[in-house]
Amino acid sequence: MSVKEQIAIEILKSLHSHGHEAYFAGGCVRDKLRGVEPKDFDIATSAGPKEVQNIFTKTIPVGIQFGVVMVVEQEMAFEVATFRTESNYLDGRHPGTVKFSTLEEDAKRRDFTVNGLYFDIKTQKVIDLVGGQKDLKAKIIRTIGEAENRFGEDHLRMMRVIRFACQLGFEIEDKTLEAVKKYSDLIVRVSPERIRDELTKTLISTQSSRGIKLLDETGLLKHFLPEIEKMKGVEQPCEYHPEGDVFVHTLMLLDGLNNAPIELAMGCLLHDVAKPNTFVRAQDRIRFHGHDVLGAEMSEAICKRLTFSNAQTKLICELVAQHLRFKDASKMKISTLKRFLSMDRFDLHLELHRLDCMASHKKLDAYYFCKEKWEELKALPPPPLKLVTGKDLISFGLKPGPQFSEIIRRVEDNILEGIIKTREEALEFVKSLLSKG
């Protein structure tokens, strides 16, 4: 038993000692039954939010209007929620009316049967009021009650059902899946932040490719990532891409992922996003000139639309912009190659290239070349690139301007090439450049 679970049990016991019902609820019960260690332990209780705040020393009223309080013990937070019913979902996401109620009513308002389970530490038994154990055993995701009602209340549940199917490796029950298809247009009412969160969890699951296919088949994907749908049917040169069109190729990259960082997953999803816009057939040859550059621009717009952070957006766009450079790596000047290998998170660039190759021609020469050179470069101390500064150039009589960057860049190239090793050599090199005009 983990320390976190032990603390959660003590919280349950404290609620019991004050005369309240209290149970583990939702995902932690589901995961325990699957033999998976839960990341979080949520608690459902008959105690009202004010009573919870009075019982525990440190609490955070994260959703007190919905009866949700975070209890903090030993710097770990636990969600404690009062049994409740919800109604009047005016915005397709949040209930307009919340009433504190019973365990039975609390179970009915939850999303999916496998998430509607409770565990009583007193009896050491699961409380199943919605058929969750049966669906868990059958590996099925099914809504509690009528699927159309559940999705009508909270439109984000349509993305959550796909996310859970991919995270757990479960099938989606037929009526539940049909309801997603029927109401997929309503996803436009959900905030980009919530869509991004669910998309992220789907992409970093072990079934990211399946997730994109399900999002596409249900009609959800076209509402927040129409650029991916445009990849379908876009031909590629068969000598390099025997696997098929751009959409199939992209899904194959995602197939190679396994709990990858979201930046790599998004880089794989978007690396060829501009191919539909740059498709050209000339003399029976297919070309996608500039799809790396345009792809980076499109990726930036997509990341901003989905409200990824600036740091995430920058890295995702770099992955897209640089993904074609590997093929020329063995022909690069030493200085150019070292700059390439020194890019931030080159490990992700390298992995995207490997996945790209394995999803097409399967030739890994450039991958192994760059991997070897990158390992060699990491083992060396970083070269002293700043041997010449702007002040030095001013002392030579130059005025700040574009020439500054050009000269400093040439000095750095020679340092990377191993031609310049000391500051004195760097200054002599600058003098020789200036003497030549």
TORTIGU-656155 format. One record per residue (C-alpha): residue number from 1; residue in three letters; x negated, y, z. Coordinates in Angstrom, 3 decimals. Layout:
[NUM, "ALA", [X, Y, Z]]
...
***
This chain:
[1, "MET", [0.000, 0.000, 0.000]]
[2, "SER", [-1.366, 3.413, -1.001]]
[3, "VAL", [-1.828, 6.297, 1.432]]
[4, "LYS", [0.809, 8.237, -0.497]]
[5, "GLU", [3.361, 5.455, -0.055]]
[6, "GLN", [2.579, 5.213, 3.665]]
[7, "ILE", [3.209, 8.937, 4.084]]
[8, "ALA", [6.442, 8.673, 2.058]]
[9, "ILE", [7.627, 5.899, 4.391]]
[10, "GLU", [6.952, 8.138, 7.396]]
[11, "ILE", [9.106, 10.854, 5.783]]
[12, "LEU", [11.928, 8.315, 5.372]]
[13, "LYS", [11.571, 7.272, 9.008]]
[14, "SER", [11.736, 10.900, 10.147]]
[15, "LEU", [14.987, 11.391, 8.230]]
[16, "HIS", [16.363, 8.157, 9.728]]
[17, "SER", [15.425, 9.276, 13.257]]
[18, "HIS", [17.521, 12.418, 12.759]]
[19, "GLY", [20.564, 10.346, 11.838]]
[20, "HIS", [20.414, 10.620, 8.047]]
[21, "GLU", [20.519, 8.069, 5.259]]
[22, "ALA", [17.345, 8.140, 3.199]]
[23, "TYR", [16.009, 5.930, 0.418]]
[24, "PHE", [13.282, 5.791, -2.177]]
[25, "ALA", [14.918, 6.715, -5.477]]
[26, "GLY", [14.369, 6.688, -9.217]]
[27, "GLY", [11.065, 6.074, -10.944]]
[28, "CYS", [9.119, 4.865, -7.911]]
[29, "VAL", [11.642, 2.032, -7.344]]
[30, "ARG", [11.620, 1.177, -11.044]]
[31, "ASP", [7.827, 1.059, -11.166]]
[32, "LYS", [7.515, -0.997, -7.965]]
[33, "LEU", [9.863, -3.594, -9.425]]
[34, "ARG", [7.693, -3.647, -12.568]]
[35, "GLY", [4.572, -4.227, -10.505]]
[36, "VAL", [3.192, -0.790, -11.327]]
[37, "GLU", [1.866, 1.560, -8.643]]
[38, "PRO", [4.074, 4.694, -8.653]]
[39, "LYS", [2.438, 8.083, -9.066]]
[40, "ASP", [5.141, 9.806, -7.038]]
[41, "PHE", [7.610, 8.745, -4.376]]
[42, "ASP", [10.935, 10.585, -4.590]]
[43, "ILE", [13.441, 10.405, -1.779]]
[44, "ALA", [17.238, 10.712, -1.824]]
[45, "THR", [18.992, 11.526, 1.445]]
[46, "SER", [22.272, 12.485, 3.058]]
[47, "ALA", [20.468, 15.370, 4.797]]
[48, "GLY", [21.213, 18.797, 3.379]]
[49, "PRO", [18.318, 20.978, 2.186]]
[50, "LYS", [18.444, 23.186, 5.299]]
[51, "GLU", [18.329, 20.102, 7.503]]
[52, "VAL", [15.309, 18.813, 5.581]]
[53, "GLN", [13.576, 22.155, 6.085]]
[54, "ASN", [14.308, 22.005, 9.824]]
[55, "ILE", [12.946, 18.461, 10.198]]
[56, "PHE", [9.612, 18.989, 8.459]]
[57, "THR", [6.937, 21.570, 9.215]]
[58, "LYS", [5.890, 22.432, 5.667]]
[59, "THR", [8.446, 22.524, 2.860]]
[60, "ILE", [8.841, 24.271, -0.496]]
[61, "PRO", [12.372, 25.119, -1.717]]
[62, "VAL", [11.664, 24.254, -5.365]]
[63, "GLY", [15.323, 23.685, -6.268]]
[64, "ILE", [17.217, 24.346, -3.106]]
[65, "GLN", [20.366, 25.315, -5.053]]
[66, "PHE", [20.348, 21.744, -6.394]]
[67, "GLY", [19.520, 20.276, -2.994]]
[68, "VAL", [15.856, 19.660, -3.823]]
[69, "VAL", [13.084, 20.416, -1.322]]
[70, "MET", [9.412, 19.484, -1.535]]
[71, "VAL", [8.053, 18.137, 1.746]]
[72, "VAL", [4.298, 18.577, 2.064]]
[73, "GLU", [2.337, 16.151, 4.243]]
[74, "GLN", [-1.469, 15.845, 4.244]]
[75, "GLU", [-1.588, 18.141, 1.195]]
[76, "MET", [0.647, 15.751, -0.779]]
[77, "ALA", [4.085, 16.839, -1.996]]
[78, "PHE", [7.189, 14.627, -1.943]]
[79, "GLU", [10.506, 15.507, -3.557]]
[80, "VAL", [13.396, 15.098, -1.117]]
[81, "ALA", [16.828, 15.533, -2.722]]
[82, "THR", [20.239, 15.567, -1.120]]
[83, "PHE", [22.857, 13.146, -2.504]]
[84, "ARG", [24.843, 15.196, -4.997]]
[85, "THR", [27.271, 15.363, -7.887]]
[86, "GLU", [26.808, 17.732, -10.823]]
[87, "SER", [29.285, 19.242, -13.282]]
[88, "ASN", [29.924, 22.174, -15.660]]
[89, "TYR", [26.696, 21.970, -17.682]]
[90, "LEU", [27.201, 25.316, -19.386]]
[91, "ASP", [23.774, 25.578, -21.057]]
[92, "GLY", [23.297, 21.927, -21.970]]
[93, "ARG", [20.532, 21.590, -19.411]]
[94, "HIS", [21.520, 22.779, -15.916]]
[95, "PRO", [24.686, 22.035, -13.924]]
[96, "GLY", [26.885, 25.014, -13.140]]
[97, "THR", [28.351, 23.239, -10.120]]
[98, "VAL", [26.492, 21.123, -7.551]]
[99, "LYS", [28.205, 19.432, -4.610]]
[100, "PHE", [26.493, 17.411, -1.933]]
[101, "SER", [28.060, 13.967, -1.744]]
[102, "THR", [27.391, 10.265, -1.215]]
[103, "LEU", [24.846, 7.736, -2.398]]
[104, "GLU", [27.430, 6.259, -4.770]]
[105, "GLU", [28.126, 9.623, -6.385]]
[106, "ASP", [24.417, 10.423, -6.527]]
[107, "ALA", [23.764, 7.244, -8.532]]
[108, "LYS", [26.434, 8.120, -11.110]]
[109, "ARG", [24.917, 11.527, -11.951]]
[110, "ARG", [21.466, 10.109, -12.841]]
[111, "ASP", [20.335, 9.623, -16.438]]
[112, "PHE", [19.403, 5.989, -17.140]]
[113, "THR", [20.191, 2.760, -15.318]]
[114, "VAL", [16.529, 1.882, -14.742]]
[115, "ASN", [16.120, 5.280, -13.048]]
[116, "GLY", [19.276, 4.870, -10.929]]
[117, "LEU", [17.823, 2.442, -8.380]]
[118, "TYR", [17.238, 3.008, -4.650]]
[119, "PHE", [15.183, 1.125, -2.074]]
[120, "ASP", [16.081, 0.793, 1.611]]
[121, "ILE", [12.979, 0.396, 3.776]]
[122, "LYS", [15.155, -0.804, 6.690]]
[123, "THR", [16.485, -3.860, 4.856]]
[124, "GLN", [13.659, -4.061, 2.318]]
[125, "LYS", [16.301, -4.392, -0.398]]
[126, "VAL", [17.026, -2.617, -3.676]]
[127, "ILE", [20.334, -0.779, -3.887]]
[128, "ASP", [21.627, -1.087, -7.438]]
[129, "LEU", [24.980, 0.566, -8.166]]
[130, "VAL", [24.501, 0.970, -11.945]]
[131, "GLY", [23.097, -2.304, -13.289]]
[132, "GLY", [19.551, -1.032, -13.404]]
[133, "GLN", [17.876, -4.274, -12.331]]
[134, "LYS", [19.535, -6.208, -15.159]]
[135, "ASP", [18.354, -3.628, -17.730]]
[136, "LEU", [14.910, -3.546, -16.170]]
[137, "LYS", [14.613, -7.302, -16.561]]
[138, "ALA", [15.903, -7.100, -20.162]]
[139, "LYS", [13.592, -4.124, -20.871]]
[140, "ILE", [16.416, -1.879, -22.022]]
[141, "ILE", [16.972, 1.880, -21.617]]
[142, "ARG", [20.686, 2.601, -21.212]]
[143, "THR", [22.505, 5.678, -19.963]]
[144, "ILE", [24.517, 5.525, -16.770]]
[145, "GLY", [28.132, 5.828, -17.896]]
[146, "GLU", [29.020, 7.062, -21.372]]
[147, "ALA", [25.951, 8.053, -23.392]]
[148, "GLU", [27.762, 10.927, -25.102]]
[149, "ASN", [28.644, 12.423, -21.714]]
[150, "ARG", [25.091, 12.112, -20.384]]
[151, "PHE", [23.580, 13.774, -23.453]]
[152, "GLY", [26.309, 16.385, -23.581]]
[153, "GLU", [25.486, 17.376, -20.009]]
[154, "ASP", [21.729, 17.560, -20.474]]
[155, "HIS", [20.442, 17.640, -24.053]]
[156, "LEU", [16.831, 17.021, -22.993]]
[157, "ARG", [17.851, 13.492, -22.013]]
[158, "MET", [17.793, 12.662, -25.735]]
[159, "MET", [14.038, 13.175, -25.735]]
[160, "ARG", [13.644, 11.546, -22.336]]
[161, "VAL", [15.221, 8.301, -23.523]]
[162, "ILE", [12.613, 8.065, -26.284]]
[163, "ARG", [9.830, 8.995, -23.911]]
[164, "PHE", [10.818, 6.289, -21.414]]
[165, "ALA", [11.165, 3.712, -24.198]]
[166, "CYS", [7.577, 4.473, -25.272]]
[167, "GLN", [6.126, 4.709, -21.775]]
[168, "LEU", [7.740, 1.482, -20.589]]
[169, "GLY", [7.708, -0.421, -23.881]]
[170, "PHE", [11.501, -0.906, -23.672]]
[171, "GLU", [14.200, -0.956, -26.343]]
[172, "ILE", [16.956, 1.653, -26.430]]
[173, "GLU", [20.477, 0.230, -26.054]]
[174, "ASP", [22.500, 0.585, -29.282]]
[175, "LYS", [25.224, 2.950, -28.041]]
[176, "THR", [22.620, 5.106, -26.323]]
[177, "LEU", [20.574, 5.343, -29.525]]
[178, "GLU", [23.636, 6.128, -31.652]]
[179, "ALA", [24.595, 8.924, -29.269]]
[180, "VAL", [21.139, 10.494, -29.669]]
[181, "LYS", [21.601, 10.473, -33.449]]
[182, "LYS", [25.080, 11.977, -33.104]]
[183, "TYR", [24.032, 14.840, -30.838]]
[184, "SER", [20.446, 15.437, -32.030]]
[185, "ASP", [21.334, 18.911, -33.361]]
[186, "LEU", [21.896, 20.057, -29.772]]
[187, "ILE", [18.180, 19.817, -28.981]]
[188, "VAL", [17.774, 23.356, -30.353]]
[189, "ARG", [19.435, 24.606, -27.157]]
[190, "VAL", [16.581, 23.242, -25.022]]
[191, "SER", [13.621, 25.495, -24.212]]
[192, "PRO", [10.342, 24.926, -26.120]]
[193, "GLU", [8.553, 24.332, -22.816]]
[194, "ARG", [10.773, 21.351, -21.954]]
[195, "ILE", [10.496, 19.937, -25.464]]
[196, "ARG", [6.707, 20.286, -25.293]]
[197, "ASP", [6.604, 18.444, -21.960]]
[198, "GLU", [8.592, 15.481, -23.268]]
[199, "LEU", [6.672, 15.418, -26.558]]
[200, "THR", [3.412, 15.422, -24.600]]
[201, "LYS", [4.472, 12.499, -22.418]]
[202, "THR", [5.538, 10.585, -25.521]]
[203, "LEU", [2.291, 11.269, -27.398]]
[204, "ILE", [0.038, 10.268, -24.498]]
[205, "SER", [1.966, 7.033, -23.934]]
[206, "THR", [0.732, 3.719, -25.319]]
[207, "GLN", [3.352, 3.937, -28.101]]
[208, "SER", [2.896, 7.437, -29.519]]
[209, "SER", [3.438, 6.303, -33.111]]
[210, "ARG", [6.705, 4.613, -32.178]]
[211, "GLY", [7.729, 7.786, -30.373]]
[212, "ILE", [7.290, 9.937, -33.485]]
[213, "LYS", [9.206, 7.377, -35.557]]
[214, "LEU", [12.078, 7.356, -33.051]]
[215, "LEU", [12.139, 11.151, -32.883]]
[216, "ASP", [12.281, 11.185, -36.674]]
[217, "GLU", [14.897, 8.429, -37.049]]
[218, "THR", [17.218, 10.045, -34.497]]
[219, "GLY", [17.021, 13.456, -36.206]]
[220, "LEU", [15.359, 15.200, -33.255]]
[221, "LEU", [11.915, 15.773, -34.793]]
[222, "LYS", [13.084, 17.989, -37.658]]
[223, "HIS", [14.362, 20.572, -35.180]]
[224, "PHE", [11.046, 21.295, -33.472]]
[225, "LEU", [8.444, 19.801, -35.871]]
[226, "PRO", [9.878, 20.060, -39.395]]
[227, "GLU", [6.309, 20.095, -40.758]]
[228, "ILE", [5.932, 16.400, -39.911]]
[229, "GLU", [9.037, 15.405, -41.853]]
[230, "LYS", [7.550, 17.116, -44.954]]
[231, "MET", [4.710, 14.573, -44.924]]
[232, "LYS", [7.048, 11.798, -46.073]]
[233, "GLY", [6.550, 10.742, -49.668]]
[234, "VAL", [3.465, 12.927, -50.179]]
[235, "GLU", [1.127, 10.736, -52.222]]
[236, "GLN", [-2.575, 10.379, -51.524]]
[237, "PRO", [-5.405, 9.089, -53.753]]
[238, "CYS", [-5.168, 5.306, -53.423]]
[239, "GLU", [-8.931, 4.786, -53.540]]
[240, "TYR", [-9.260, 6.660, -50.236]]
[241, "HIS", [-5.802, 6.046, -48.804]]
[242, "PRO", [-4.521, 2.578, -49.685]]
[243, "GLU", [-2.230, 2.748, -46.653]]
[244, "GLY", [0.349, 5.017, -48.284]]
[245, "ASP", [1.691, 8.536, -47.954]]
[246, "VAL", [0.653, 11.248, -45.497]]
[247, "PHE", [3.390, 10.361, -42.986]]
[248, "VAL", [2.360, 6.686, -42.895]]
[249, "HIS", [-1.312, 7.674, -42.587]]
[250, "THR", [-0.533, 9.999, -39.673]]
[251, "LEU", [1.440, 7.315, -37.841]]
[252, "MET", [-1.487, 4.933, -38.283]]
[253, "LEU", [-3.792, 7.403, -36.544]]
[254, "LEU", [-1.337, 7.586, -33.656]]
[255, "ASP", [-1.252, 3.781, -33.557]]
[256, "GLY", [-4.935, 3.870, -32.634]]
[257, "LEU", [-4.359, 6.072, -29.595]]
[258, "ASN", [-3.996, 4.712, -26.089]]
[259, "ASN", [-3.206, 7.197, -23.320]]
[260, "ALA", [-5.308, 9.788, -25.160]]
[261, "PRO", [-5.614, 13.446, -24.087]]
[262, "ILE", [-2.770, 15.503, -25.541]]
[263, "GLU", [-5.243, 17.639, -27.517]]
[264, "LEU", [-6.512, 14.568, -29.389]]
[265, "ALA", [-2.973, 13.246, -29.900]]
[266, "MET", [-1.831, 16.584, -31.333]]
[267, "GLY", [-4.994, 16.777, -33.450]]
[268, "CYS", [-4.151, 13.381, -34.947]]
[269, "LEU", [-0.528, 14.363, -35.499]]
[270, "LEU", [-1.452, 17.642, -37.218]]
[271, "HIS", [-4.777, 16.915, -38.921]]
[272, "ASP", [-3.087, 16.585, -42.348]]
[273, "VAL", [-0.134, 18.866, -41.654]]
[274, "ALA", [-1.030, 21.111, -44.622]]
[275, "LYS", [-1.282, 18.338, -47.210]]
[276, "PRO", [2.329, 18.782, -48.392]]
[277, "ASN", [1.592, 22.494, -48.967]]
[278, "THR", [-1.719, 21.926, -50.785]]
[279, "PHE", [-0.795, 18.894, -52.922]]
[280, "VAL", [-2.125, 19.208, -56.470]]
[281, "ARG", [-2.218, 16.570, -59.199]]
[282, "ALA", [-4.707, 17.388, -61.952]]
[283, "GLN", [-5.792, 14.941, -64.660]]
[284, "ASP", [-4.175, 12.104, -62.680]]
[285, "ARG", [-6.216, 12.986, -59.591]]
[286, "ILE", [-4.633, 14.120, -56.346]]
[287, "ARG", [-6.265, 16.944, -54.404]]
[288, "PHE", [-5.471, 18.810, -51.178]]
[289, "HIS", [-7.881, 21.736, -51.452]]
[290, "GLY", [-8.146, 23.758, -48.254]]
[291, "HIS", [-5.758, 21.620, -46.242]]
[292, "ASP", [-8.164, 21.754, -43.311]]
[293, "VAL", [-8.160, 25.573, -43.195]]
[294, "LEU", [-4.439, 25.970, -43.812]]
[295, "GLY", [-3.785, 23.067, -41.427]]
[296, "ALA", [-5.541, 24.918, -38.610]]
[297, "GLU", [-3.411, 28.008, -39.288]]
[298, "MET", [-0.230, 25.933, -39.317]]
[299, "SER", [-1.311, 24.105, -36.150]]
[300, "GLU", [-1.784, 27.408, -34.353]]
[301, "ALA", [1.762, 28.443, -35.250]]
[302, "ILE", [3.120, 25.064, -34.140]]
[303, "CYS", [1.232, 25.120, -30.836]]
[304, "LYS", [2.452, 28.627, -30.096]]
[305, "ARG", [6.009, 27.606, -30.981]]
[306, "LEU", [5.775, 24.711, -28.539]]
[307, "THR", [4.079, 26.945, -25.923]]
[308, "PHE", [0.861, 24.991, -25.533]]
[309, "SER", [-1.765, 26.882, -23.537]]
[310, "ASN", [-4.329, 29.045, -25.330]]
[311, "ALA", [-7.101, 26.586, -24.450]]
[312, "GLN", [-5.104, 23.616, -25.748]]
[313, "THR", [-4.158, 25.493, -28.910]]
[314, "LYS", [-7.761, 26.459, -29.614]]
[315, "LEU", [-9.021, 22.886, -29.261]]
[316, "ILE", [-6.174, 21.375, -31.312]]
[317, "CYS", [-6.790, 23.873, -34.116]]
[318, "GLU", [-10.536, 23.159, -34.056]]
[319, "LEU", [-9.857, 19.439, -34.356]]
[320, "VAL", [-7.745, 20.098, -37.444]]
[321, "ALA", [-10.123, 22.664, -38.955]]
[322, "GLN", [-13.254, 20.516, -38.583]]
[323, "HIS", [-11.959, 17.046, -39.410]]
[324, "LEU", [-13.345, 17.001, -42.990]]
[325, "ARG", [-16.901, 17.996, -42.080]]
[326, "PHE", [-18.030, 14.526, -41.052]]
[327, "LYS", [-18.339, 13.336, -44.635]]
[328, "ASP", [-21.133, 15.882, -45.238]]
[329, "ALA", [-22.941, 15.391, -41.918]]
[330, "SER", [-25.827, 13.303, -43.291]]
[331, "LYS", [-26.603, 16.034, -45.845]]
[332, "MET", [-26.531, 18.948, -43.386]]
[333, "LYS", [-29.608, 20.967, -42.456]]
[334, "ILE", [-30.820, 20.079, -38.968]]
[335, "SER", [-29.636, 23.424, -37.614]]
[336, "THR", [-26.192, 23.031, -39.183]]
[337, "LEU", [-25.858, 19.472, -37.890]]
[338, "LYS", [-26.871, 20.480, -34.373]]
[339, "ARG", [-24.310, 23.279, -34.340]]
[340, "PHE", [-21.685, 20.818, -35.566]]
[341, "LEU", [-22.553, 18.244, -32.906]]
[342, "SER", [-22.564, 20.936, -30.216]]
[343, "MET", [-18.922, 21.877, -30.691]]
[344, "ASP", [-16.775, 21.874, -27.570]]
[345, "ARG", [-15.324, 18.390, -26.897]]
[346, "PHE", [-17.192, 16.801, -29.777]]
[347, "ASP", [-16.144, 13.445, -28.323]]
[348, "LEU", [-12.572, 14.213, -29.415]]
[349, "HIS", [-13.718, 15.323, -32.879]]
[350, "LEU", [-15.651, 12.081, -33.195]]
[351, "GLU", [-12.686, 9.959, -32.127]]
[352, "LEU", [-10.288, 11.736, -34.499]]
[353, "HIS", [-12.698, 11.036, -37.352]]
[354, "ARG", [-12.928, 7.360, -36.386]]
[355, "LEU", [-9.140, 7.061, -36.264]]
[356, "ASP", [-8.846, 8.905, -39.573]]
[357, "CYS", [-11.231, 6.432, -41.213]]
[358, "MET", [-9.574, 3.372, -39.703]]
[359, "ALA", [-6.192, 4.608, -40.926]]
[360, "SER", [-7.475, 4.884, -44.513]]
[361, "HIS", [-10.656, 3.557, -46.192]]
[362, "LYS", [-12.146, 2.074, -42.972]]
[363, "LYS", [-15.680, 3.254, -43.818]]
[364, "LEU", [-17.444, 4.349, -40.621]]
[365, "ASP", [-20.901, 5.353, -41.900]]
[366, "ALA", [-20.419, 9.044, -41.051]]
[367, "TYR", [-18.952, 8.131, -37.667]]
[368, "TYR", [-21.933, 6.027, -36.620]]
[369, "PHE", [-24.406, 8.584, -38.013]]
[370, "CYS", [-22.838, 11.433, -36.024]]
[371, "LYS", [-22.395, 9.336, -32.897]]
[372, "GLU", [-26.081, 8.391, -32.921]]
[373, "LYS", [-27.257, 11.970, -33.555]]
[374, "TRP", [-24.850, 13.305, -30.889]]
[375, "GLU", [-26.194, 10.847, -28.299]]
[376, "GLU", [-29.743, 11.888, -29.189]]
[377, "LEU", [-28.859, 15.568, -28.899]]
[378, "LYS", [-27.213, 15.091, -25.498]]
[379, "ALA", [-30.371, 13.435, -24.178]]
[380, "LEU", [-32.501, 16.493, -25.034]]
[381, "PRO", [-32.703, 19.717, -23.005]]
[382, "PRO", [-30.745, 22.507, -24.725]]
[383, "PRO", [-32.978, 24.698, -26.909]]
[384, "PRO", [-33.589, 28.312, -25.775]]
[385, "LEU", [-31.513, 30.022, -28.461]]
[386, "LYS", [-31.581, 33.531, -26.956]]
[387, "LEU", [-35.229, 34.313, -27.641]]
[388, "VAL", [-34.291, 37.508, -29.488]]
[389, "THR", [-31.653, 39.992, -28.322]]
[390, "GLY", [-29.950, 43.065, -29.711]]
[391, "LYS", [-32.266, 45.215, -27.599]]
[392, "ASP", [-35.242, 43.686, -29.370]]
[393, "LEU", [-33.771, 44.557, -32.767]]
[394, "ILE", [-33.077, 48.122, -31.659]]
[395, "SER", [-36.698, 48.390, -30.520]]
[396, "PHE", [-37.667, 47.500, -34.119]]
[397, "GLY", [-35.694, 50.518, -35.295]]
[398, "LEU", [-32.518, 48.738, -36.408]]
[399, "LYS", [-29.034, 50.086, -35.765]]
[400, "PRO", [-26.286, 47.760, -34.467]]
[401, "GLY", [-24.258, 46.264, -37.311]]
[402, "PRO", [-23.666, 43.113, -39.357]]
[403, "GLN", [-27.409, 42.765, -39.933]]
[404, "PHE", [-27.866, 42.084, -36.199]]
[405, "SER", [-25.754, 38.911, -36.323]]
[406, "GLU", [-27.414, 37.752, -39.526]]
[407, "ILE", [-30.960, 38.111, -38.119]]
[408, "ILE", [-30.105, 36.492, -34.774]]
[409, "ARG", [-28.388, 33.636, -36.592]]
[410, "ARG", [-31.514, 33.042, -38.723]]
[411, "VAL", [-33.674, 33.038, -35.598]]
[412, "GLU", [-31.384, 30.509, -33.928]]
[413, "ASP", [-31.400, 28.309, -37.058]]
[414, "ASN", [-35.192, 28.196, -36.954]]
[415, "ILE", [-35.107, 27.349, -33.237]]
[416, "LEU", [-32.694, 24.480, -33.937]]
[417, "GLU", [-34.887, 23.328, -36.818]]
[418, "GLY", [-37.872, 23.238, -34.441]]
[419, "ILE", [-39.793, 25.878, -36.425]]
[420, "ILE", [-39.626, 28.510, -33.652]]
[421, "LYS", [-40.395, 27.424, -30.095]]
[422, "THR", [-41.391, 30.589, -28.186]]
[423, "ARG", [-40.223, 34.183, -27.838]]
[424, "GLU", [-43.441, 35.385, -29.405]]
[425, "GLU", [-42.824, 33.243, -32.480]]
[426, "ALA", [-39.263, 34.525, -32.651]]
[427, "LEU", [-40.360, 38.158, -32.579]]
[428, "GLU", [-43.000, 37.511, -35.238]]
[429, "PHE", [-40.331, 35.897, -37.419]]
[430, "VAL", [-38.132, 39.007, -37.082]]
[431, "LYS", [-41.054, 41.251, -37.985]]
[432, "SER", [-41.721, 39.161, -41.100]]
[433, "LEU", [-38.055, 39.449, -42.128]]
[434, "LEU", [-38.113, 43.229, -41.705]]
[435, "SER", [-41.385, 43.592, -43.587]]
[436, "LYS", [-39.759, 41.899, -46.576]]
[437, "GLY", [-36.999, 44.470, -46.529]]
***
